[in-house]
Amino acid sequence: MIALLGENGAGKTTLMNILFGHYVADEGAVEAFGKRLPPGDPRAALDTGIGMVHQHFTLADNMTVLENIALGTQGMWSWKLDRVGARERIEKMSFEFGLAVDPEASVGSLSVGERQRVEILKALYRDARILILDEPTAVLTPAETEALFATLKLLVAQGLSIIFISHKLNEVMAVSNRVLVLRSGRLAGERVTADTNRGELAALMVGQEVEPAPVPPSEPGPLQLVLNAISTQKRGSGVSLDRISLSLLGGEITGLAGVSGNGQAALAALIAGVEVPTSGEIIVRGTTARDWSPRAALAAGIARIPEDRHAVGTIGDMSVTENVIAERYRTPRFSSRGFLDWKASRAFAEEIIADYDVKCPSPEARIRLLSGGNMQKLILGRALDPQPSVILANQPTRGLDVGAVGYVHRKLLEARGRGAAILLISEDLEEILALSDRIIVISKGQLSPPSARGQRSVAQLGQLMAGHGMETA
Amino acid sequence: MRLEPKPAPALVVALLYPIAAIVLTLAFTSLLVLAAGASPFSVFYLVWRGAAGSQFALLETLTRATPLIFTGLAVAVAFRAKLWNIGAEAQLYIGGVVTVVLGTGLLPLPSFLLIPIIMIAAMAAGALLLLGPAVLKTRFGVDEVVTTLLLNFIVLLFVSMLLEGPLKDPMGLGWPQSSKVIAEAQLARIIHGKRLHYGFAMAIVSAFIVWIVMKKTVLGYEMRAVGHNPQAAAYAGIPVNRVLMKTALLSGGLAALAGFCEVSGLKGNLTLDLSPGYGYSGIVVAMLAMLNPIGVVASAIFVAGIFVGADAMSRSAGVPSYIADVMVATALLTMVVAILFTRFRLRWK
């Protein structure tokens, strides 16, 4: 089992997508089992025995496990699906490899861990001899991760080769035989797992010993935002909030840890003003908010850094200028009597570009053309410029390179120093541990009581994240 | 083969795309002309002469372009906000209905009062007609393509009912047509004795106003933001639904002005053939103009020119004037492809 290790944005997924034929390499070729693979042809990769389990699953929710697995394996003109044969094979495989899943269950009703098993079965069903797993543990609880690792070891014992993509050192150390470290699109090093250690790998990953942003002791200020027994409406398969209460103090970073899909999205949408509570109160600096909306949230001094900067944070086909004024175009600074002041808007964009060190051709450039890090800096500038008293930072560093991550962290700490109350939502536990003054765990739409910095061990947090002991914690 | 995003081209380069689209259109339609047994060059020359070869031809083209500018603007405004208004035809007819209801003697007022009143009333009617589908869309998620498209038929049948009933001209010898509007409700001719009327000037002014709205105002900014990414717009606090309502009002009002101008400036009364599909052609006009309001004027004149020119050509060359429909449709297709290439580059693997 080879581990492909690297920071977010190091090029791990890109490399694997080239291997699997999703992307076409500008140069170079892929060889598998001594054969050269045609570039850009996933079919050829599949036929050669390369299977890939993507970070975001590629399953049809409205079909059964069996149908999902057999999809595309039988000829287009075959009269009907050979259900019995497919079923037998699936059951045999799931028994052999400890991948328990009911072939007749609808995929929509499965848990995340089960879906991942379906994805792995799908690859095995196609006789994969090389299995690529892209960040397979990002969506799993610690217990599910353990189960996955056991399965993977079983598969390797059967003669399969596995490429395991991760940015988590402990996982890489736990399961791999060999580690390849990528750094900004280059191979930074290759080690035999048994002969290396976390420290060496970390150094290879980030290039040099990066100093984590220094976190000075916090000076808690007044209560800025209180959520009192808030519930939200259930939407689709998402997790809603059920009578949760949360207090954010000025001058503190509150970290929200949790496995993704446990209500983080609903909580972030609520604080951002996108979601309206079905019951409970939102209290901003002592005043109960009525008519909750994005505008109300902004007016209450809440800055929002959304999780998805492409779909939600920016309007890709509009210019940098048009994007940075999006939250405040109605203020006298940027418009009067229904007419926009483009001069002031452009000046503001230039100010943010300079202050936040954004690399972009001009304020008129479409924001889609910027890199993720620069886009995030613009969003950060837009959010932090009005000196907000509350900051909602939802996955603020996801997919950014090390330099940009450090930059975002420094900016958040600066805002904390000014007395802003910050809610940091992150799936990266190390980020939460590094920055947070208090940590709250979210699981199945419920919040744990807060713990001060260093009060709970990683193991205890992991238990809470898995939903154990939420009531008594 | 795949598409890669690329930076917006410079204005001069951007203008080359529509020109390339027109050249391609001519190339494609040449084949059809050849199939009809005529020489492409003489046919295109005759179309050109029929559309712009004389003062008469040019004025006729501009007259025909007038309703197309209005419906083109209506569509351009709506499509900017991704409100798919396919119902400009219905809004045009409603504008015509209001014009004959108020303009045939109900309001005995002088021109300088009567014409603005009719205009405002017509716009309001068109606006309200599109507001219905917009409300259904924002409240219940009903697809406005379906509702606006079907409203076209409903409104046309409604007009037919009116023309057989309450609005029927008692002096019309039984034809389904309304009475003529009174002289005070008529738009003056720009050149005495010619058909071109002040509706054309109004259309040009409207295009300029719409351009200002889109470019300089808060509303235009909101409409573009909502059109490009409603989710991000909502997140930033832009009231998406309210913006869509305003867009609907503006779009419906503009389309209704087309009906007002046709009745008040050209035909004088309302008939069932007031519009030979100006509402639908407005979609073509807007797309050819890449939704740019000033571009709408140019593309409306282009499309009108092809129709007028093809009519003249078919009389002398014997090639059916349906070639005009083919030309316009082909121009639309090539233009859509050209627009794609202003934003993406093609990459062969």
Interface residues (C-beta under 8 A of the other chain):
Chain A: V24 P39 G40 A272 G273 V274 S293 P294 R295 A297 L298 R304 P306 A311 V312 G313 T314 I315 G316 D317 M318 E322 A326 E327 Y329 R330 S335 G338 F339 L340 W342 P361 A365 R366 R368 L369
Chain B: P5 P7 A8 K216 T217 V218 L219 Y221 R224 A225 H228 N229 Q231 A232 A233 A234 Y235 A236 G237 I238 P239 K349
